[in-house]
Amino acid sequence: MKKTIFAISMIAGIGVAASAVPAAAQNVHRQQVRQEQRIRRGEMTGRLTPAEARRLQFLEARVRRTEMRMRMRSGGRLTYAERRRLEAMVRRDNAAIYRLKHNRRRY
């Protein structure tokens, strides 16, 4: 009985610890997914020209590459400063999406 209770508590503890680690990094990922959707929607509706959409997709890929590089250097984790830097990049890209979607260019 004690072994069963111990095993259940260990599994629960591991699940809590595992879910707490990526939560901080999920903000960046969630924002990137939303921005990719906004780019696709803008391209489908004609609010973004194909060139503008390519440019924005390049910016999104740059954030993904930077995050991957940061994670490789630090063993899969992001430091507080790295996370802040990524969030700043995502915010800049968000502003670029807004600016290009509202510049009155149509194709």
Sequence and secondary structure as in RCSB ss.txt:
>XXXX:A:sequence
MKKTIFAISMIAGIGVAASAVPAAAQNVHRQQVRQEQRIRRGEMTGRLTPAEARRLQFLEARVRRTEMRMRMRSG
GRLTYAERRRLEAMVRRDNAAIYRLKHNRRRY
>XXXX:A:secstr
 HHHHHHHHHHHHHHHHHHHHHHHHHHHHHHHHHHHHHHHHHHHHTSS HHHHHHHHHHHHHHHHHHHHHHHHTT
T   HHHHHHHHHHHHHHHHHHHHHHTS    
